[in-house]
Amino acid sequence: MSTPNPQFDEIAFALIDGDEAQVDLTCPKCRQGRLIFSFTVRELPDQFGFFLVCPRCKMWRHYSLISQPKNFHESKILPEFQRLEDEAVKAARAALGKPAQPG
């Protein structure tokens, strides 16, 4: 994870549960990149993830969510981020000696 940036977190929280229409997706770190984001599903019904990334300066965050976000919709899941989430969950379950979840 990159250096903490409270503005980055504020943007993420607005995209997760706030007023998306009011969010400026300009990266607060480099001020030149346009942020991309993706929800992910960790385990249904109530475990979700959220990625927020600046492709220009490579700043990124991942958030683990314990309930379905207000702004969640399947159309906001980007396949490449869902794959990352799935791989991380699988590795964590293996490290803890838990069986893989049916996919």
N, C-alpha and C positions, 0 to 999 in steps of 0.2 A: 504494500500500500504506500502511496506517496504521502508527502507532508500534509498534516492537517490543514484544512481550509474551511472555516465556519461558513463562508458563503456557498461553498460547494454543497455542504450538508443542508443548508437552507433551501437550495434549489431542489435537492433530492426529496426533502420532506414535502415540498410543495407539489412535486410531480407524483409522489406516492399518495398523499391524502389531501392536498390543498387545491387551489384554483389553478389548474394547468394553463388556462388562457392568459394568466398574468405572469408566467415564467419566462424570463429572458434566458435563452439557451446559450448565450455567449459564455465561454469559459472564464470564470473569475480569476484564474491563475495567469493564463497567457493573454487573455482578452482578445484573442484572434480566432480560436477554434470554436466550432459549434458543437455543443455537447450532444451525445447520443445516449439513449437510455433504453433499458429493457427490463420488464418484469420477468421473473422465472418462477416456476413451480417446483418447490422442494419435495413436499409430501402433502397430498390432499388429505383433509379439506382445509387445513389451516396453516401450512408452512409455505411461505413464499420468499422469493429473493428479489433484489433490485440492483441492477448495475447502472452506474453513471460514469461515462467515459468522455474524455477529450482526446480525439484522435491526433490532434496537432501536438500537444505538449505531453501526452501520455498520462495525464493525471486521471485517476480512476478511483472508484469506491464500490464496494459491495455491501449491501445491507441485508441482514436476515430479518424477516418479518414474521411475527407470530400470529398474525390474523390476516384475512384477505384485505388488502388495501382498498380504500375508497375508489381509487382511479384504475384499479386492475381491470384489464380486459385482455382476452387471449390474443387480440390483434396487436397488442403491445409486447408480445414475446418475440424476440429476435432469436432465430434458431442457433446462431453461434454462441449466444450467451446462455441459452438453455443447455447446450452441450457442456459448457464450462461448469454450470451448476450441477448437472447430472454426474460429471466426473468427480467433482469435489465431494458430493454426497456419497458416492460409491466408495471413494478412498477413505472418507471418514468412517463409514460403516465398517469397512474392512479393518481399519486400524483399531476399532472398538470391538471387533469380533462379532459384529451383528450381521445377520444374513442380508443379502441384497433385497431391496424392495422390488416387487414385481413391476415390470415396466410395461 
